[in-house]
């Protein structure tokens, strides 16, 4: 009994720490403190890295900059190890070994390890040339802030949701770039063989013109080349407006989705579902003197009733809100909320 209590207490500690580390809750003091500390340390680390590239600061304050890097790296290392320890709270990583291995290769966990890796490589292999390049990986610490910034997470969600449309736009841009660069090469290669020596070299002109940057280092001199360049410049305005429109529509959908999800538990997808949470206060299971078969039969009956209620909730939410909310996930969230309200009334 004592061992069971200790195990439950350990799990409770893990769950509390997990929600403090993984979710930003302004109403929770510890969660807010964790967000502020990580954000401040990340900012200090990046500023120190930038100052270290300046001879003025690197020569006058070498010890201070080195001390900042050591302290920040130690803190981030401890944080990384704690995250690996508590990740088993999430059902996706509940296995003590394989679950942690799966967590280690998640994008945010990879960012955490990349943020601290350069320091240890520099300590272990100070004479290797490539270590200087790996120091740039310290800038990946900026991505750590994405854990605690709802705006940054929203950007990543929008890009992930609209990846197919953005990839299609990218393919269109590549096709147009190759096509116009080939035309410009045929028009200008004889007049300016040094600047338009190949299609590959001409692509630099294509990129600068399509993006309407216009550095002026490479430009056509023939009348046909100037006409083509002007056409490509106008074409570039329209092409690069496509991803902006796609991302804007994605933001609108995400904001609409968030308005509905505010009434749903923010970490519901990570809550462990046990037989107790599934069964709930069903009247057939309130007494403990039932046989195993009776309990299993009661559970099956409850699940069957719940599935019918859930089906009715989905149909009701779809009929009532389907014309307003086009996103299926929003309909699903509304149905889940309606389901919980219905089952709550049903049991009480």
MOPEZI-V608452 format. One record per residue. N is the residue number from 0. PHI is phi in degrees with one decimal (999 if undefined). PSI is psi in radians with two decimals (none if undefined). BURIAL is b if it has 24 or more other C-alpha atoms within 12 Angstrom, else e. Layout:
BEGIN
n = {N,N}
phi = {PHI,PHI}
psi = {PSI,PSI}
burial = {BURIAL,BURIAL}
END
This chain:
BEGIN
n = {0,1,2,3,4,5,6,7,8,9,10,11,12,13,14,15,16,17,18,19,20,21,22,23,24,25,26,27,28,29,30,31,32,33,34,35,36,37,38,39,40,41,42,43,44,45,46,47,48,49,50,51,52,53,54,55,56,57,58,59,60,61,62,63,64,65,66,67,68,69,70,71,72,73,74,75,76,77,78,79,80,81,82,83,84,85,86,87,88,89,90,91,92,93,94,95,96,97,98,99,100,101,102,103,104,105,106,107,108,109,110,111,112,113,114,115,116,117,118,119,120,121,122,123,124,125,126,127,128,129,130,131,132,133,134,135,136,137,138,139,140,141,142,143,144,145,146,147,148,149,150,151,152,153,154,155,156,157,158,159,160,161,162,163,164,165,166,167,168,169,170,171,172,173,174,175,176,177,178,179,180,181,182,183,184,185,186,187,188,189,190,191,192,193,194,195,196,197,198,199,200,201,202,203,204,205,206,207,208,209,210,211,212,213,214,215,216,217,218,219,220,221,222,223,224,225,226,227,228,229,230,231,232,233,234,235,236,237,238,239,240,241,242,243,244,245,246,247,248,249,250,251,252,253,254,255,256,257,258,259,260,261,262,263,264,265,266,267,268,269,270,271,272,273,274,275,276,277,278,279,280,281,282,283,284,285,286,287,288,289,290,291,292,293,294,295,296,297,298,299,300,301,302,303,304,305,306,307,308,309,310,311,312,313,314,315,316,317,318,319,320,321,322,323,324,325,326,327,328,329,330,331,332,333,334,335,336,337,338,339,340,341,342,343,344,345,346,347}
phi = {999,-64.6,-64.8,-64.6,-63.1,-63.6,-65.0,-65.3,-65.4,-63.9,-63.1,-63.1,-61.7,-61.1,-63.9,-62.0,-66.5,-60.2,-70.9,-68.6,-79.5,-91.8,-128.5,-91.3,-125.6,-59.7,-82.4,-97.8,-61.8,-66.4,-65.6,-64.8,-64.7,-61.4,-61.2,-65.9,-63.8,-63.3,-64.2,-66.5,-65.2,-62.8,-64.3,-62.3,-63.0,-66.9,-62.7,-63.6,-63.7,-66.3,-66.0,-66.9,-82.5,-93.8,-56.8,-61.2,-87.0,-66.4,-85.9,-90.1,-129.2,-68.3,-68.3,-64.9,-66.3,-67.9,-64.0,-60.2,-64.0,-64.9,-64.2,-65.3,-64.3,-62.1,-63.0,-67.3,-67.2,-62.0,-61.3,-63.4,-66.1,-64.7,-62.3,-66.0,-68.2,-90.9,-63.6,-69.0,-63.8,-73.2,-56.0,-67.7,-125.8,-74.7,-71.9,-62.1,-110.4,-66.8,-63.6,-67.8,-64.9,-66.6,-66.6,-60.8,-96.4,-73.6,-54.3,-68.2,-67.7,-65.6,-62.5,-62.3,-72.2,-66.3,-68.3,-104.9,-61.6,-56.1,-62.5,-70.6,-64.7,-66.5,-72.4,-79.4,-128.8,-69.3,-91.4,-76.1,-69.7,-70.3,-62.9,-61.0,-69.7,-65.9,-61.2,-64.6,-65.7,-61.1,-66.6,-64.9,-62.1,-60.1,-71.3,-63.5,-65.0,-62.0,-63.6,-112.0,-110.8,-64.1,-66.3,-65.8,-63.2,-64.4,-60.1,-64.5,-63.7,-64.2,-62.7,-66.1,-70.5,-105.3,-62.5,-65.3,-65.9,-68.4,-64.9,-61.8,-64.4,-61.9,-63.6,-64.0,-62.2,-63.1,-61.6,-63.7,-61.4,-65.1,-66.5,-70.6,-66.9,-66.1,-63.8,-65.1,-62.6,-65.8,-80.2,-106.7,-62.9,-75.9,-81.3,-127.7,-66.0,-75.6,-87.8,-118.3,-78.2,-158.2,-64.7,-62.3,-67.2,-69.3,-62.2,-61.7,-61.2,-62.1,-64.8,-63.6,-77.7,-63.3,-82.7,58.1,-74.7,64.2,-65.9,89.0,-79.1,-131.8,-153.9,-77.2,-117.9,-82.7,-63.6,-65.7,-65.3,-65.3,-62.7,-64.3,-63.1,-64.5,-63.2,-65.2,-62.7,-65.7,-64.7,-63.7,-60.2,-71.4,-65.3,-79.6,-81.2,-62.4,-61.6,-63.3,-67.4,-63.8,-67.1,-63.8,-65.5,-64.1,-63.2,-61.9,-65.6,-67.2,-65.2,-63.5,-65.8,-67.1,-60.8,-78.8,-71.6,-63.8,-93.2,-105.6,-56.0,-64.8,-119.9,-58.9,-69.9,-105.1,-73.1,-71.8,-99.1,-111.7,-62.8,-69.3,-73.7,-72.3,-73.5,68.0,-86.7,-64.9,-61.4,-73.7,-119.7,-76.6,-102.2,-93.9,-94.4,-81.3,-76.8,-63.5,-64.9,-64.8,-65.2,-62.9,-65.2,-65.5,-62.7,-62.1,-65.3,-65.2,-62.9,-63.4,-64.3,-64.6,-63.5,-67.3,-65.1,-63.1,-61.4,-63.8,-65.2,-63.2,-62.8,-65.4,-64.0,-68.6,-68.6,-79.3,-119.3,-60.9,-75.1,-93.5,-101.1,-85.2,-79.8,-66.5,-65.6,-67.3,-60.7,-63.8,-63.3,-63.5,-66.2,-63.2,-62.0,-63.0,-63.8,-62.8,-64.5,-67.6,-65.8,-63.4,-66.6,-64.5,-85.6,-109.3}
psi = {-0.71,-0.69,-0.68,-0.74,-0.73,-0.69,-0.76,-0.67,-0.69,-0.75,-0.69,-0.74,-0.77,-0.77,-0.75,-0.79,-0.65,-0.83,-0.49,-0.73,-0.68,-0.33,2.41,1.97,1.78,-0.39,-0.25,2.09,-0.78,-0.68,-0.75,-0.69,-0.73,-0.75,-0.79,-0.75,-0.82,-0.75,-0.77,-0.79,-0.67,-0.76,-0.76,-0.72,-0.78,-0.71,-0.73,-0.67,-0.72,-0.77,-0.53,-0.37,-0.16,2.18,-0.58,-0.75,-0.67,-0.48,-0.58,-0.52,0.88,-0.69,-0.71,-0.75,-0.65,-0.69,-0.71,-0.78,-0.71,-0.84,-0.75,-0.74,-0.71,-0.77,-0.81,-0.54,-0.78,-0.75,-0.73,-0.75,-0.66,-0.71,-0.69,-0.63,-0.73,-0.12,-0.34,-0.19,-0.61,2.21,-0.46,-0.42,0.58,-0.28,2.31,-0.43,-1.08,-0.55,-0.75,-0.63,-0.66,-0.64,-0.65,-0.53,0.17,2.70,-0.82,-0.62,-0.63,-0.67,-0.70,-0.77,-0.63,-0.54,-0.52,-0.24,-0.76,-0.66,-0.81,-0.59,-0.68,-0.62,-0.72,-0.65,1.21,-0.36,-0.19,2.45,-0.64,-0.20,-0.61,-0.65,-0.68,-0.36,-0.45,-0.39,-0.28,-0.43,-0.30,-0.24,-0.41,-0.56,-0.29,-0.50,-0.39,-0.41,-0.56,0.03,2.00,-0.58,-0.78,-0.70,-0.63,-0.71,-0.80,-0.68,-0.74,-0.78,-0.73,-0.69,-0.55,0.38,-0.63,-0.79,-0.68,-0.66,-0.71,-0.71,-0.71,-0.72,-0.67,-0.75,-0.77,-0.75,-0.81,-0.71,-0.81,-0.71,-0.88,-0.56,-0.65,-0.74,-0.78,-0.61,-0.76,-0.58,-0.72,-0.17,-0.59,-0.59,-0.70,1.28,-0.42,-0.69,-0.54,1.05,-0.39,2.95,-0.65,-0.76,-0.61,-0.38,-0.47,-0.76,-0.71,-0.74,-0.82,-0.65,-0.75,-0.65,-0.04,0.49,-0.89,1.17,-0.56,0.06,-0.49,2.15,2.67,2.68,-0.30,2.75,-0.74,-0.67,-0.70,-0.71,-0.75,-0.72,-0.73,-0.72,-0.75,-0.63,-0.80,-0.66,-0.65,-0.60,-0.76,-0.70,-0.79,-0.08,-0.33,-0.95,-0.56,-0.72,-0.68,-0.81,-0.64,-0.75,-0.62,-0.69,-0.73,-0.75,-0.70,-0.69,-0.72,-0.72,-0.68,-0.59,-0.63,-0.68,-0.19,-0.43,-0.01,2.60,2.19,-0.41,0.48,-0.57,-0.27,-0.05,2.31,2.29,2.06,3.05,-0.51,-0.71,-0.55,-0.77,-0.75,-2.79,0.80,2.38,-0.51,-0.17,0.23,-0.42,2.52,0.03,0.25,2.70,2.94,-0.70,-0.70,-0.71,-0.76,-0.68,-0.71,-0.70,-0.79,-0.69,-0.72,-0.75,-0.70,-0.74,-0.74,-0.68,-0.66,-0.71,-0.74,-0.73,-0.76,-0.68,-0.73,-0.79,-0.73,-0.80,-0.65,-0.72,-0.70,-0.64,-0.01,-0.63,-0.38,-0.78,2.00,-0.36,2.21,-0.53,-0.59,-0.73,-0.70,-0.77,-0.74,-0.68,-0.71,-0.76,-0.79,-0.63,-0.81,-0.73,-0.70,-0.82,-0.59,-0.79,-0.61,-0.65,-0.36,none}
burial = {e,e,e,e,e,e,e,e,e,e,e,e,e,b,b,e,b,b,b,b,b,b,b,b,e,e,e,e,e,e,b,e,e,b,b,e,e,b,b,e,b,b,b,b,b,b,e,b,b,e,e,b,e,e,e,e,e,e,e,e,e,e,e,e,b,e,e,b,b,e,e,b,b,e,e,b,b,e,b,b,e,e,b,b,b,b,b,b,b,b,e,e,b,b,e,e,e,e,e,b,e,e,b,b,e,e,e,b,b,e,b,b,b,b,b,b,b,b,b,e,b,e,e,e,e,e,e,e,e,e,e,e,e,e,b,e,b,b,b,b,b,b,b,b,b,b,b,b,b,e,e,e,e,b,b,e,e,b,b,e,e,b,e,e,e,b,e,e,b,e,e,e,b,e,e,b,b,b,e,b,b,b,b,b,b,b,b,b,b,e,e,e,e,e,b,b,b,b,b,e,e,b,b,b,b,b,b,e,b,b,b,e,e,e,e,e,e,b,b,b,e,e,e,e,b,e,e,b,b,e,e,b,b,e,b,b,e,e,b,b,e,e,b,e,e,b,b,e,e,b,b,e,b,b,e,e,b,b,e,b,b,e,e,e,e,e,e,e,e,e,e,e,e,e,e,e,e,e,b,b,e,b,e,e,b,e,e,e,e,e,e,e,e,e,e,e,e,b,b,e,e,b,e,e,e,b,e,e,b,b,e,e,b,b,e,e,b,b,e,e,e,e,e,e,b,e,b,e,e,b,b,b,b,b,b,b,b,b,b,b,e,e,b,e,e,e,e,e}
END
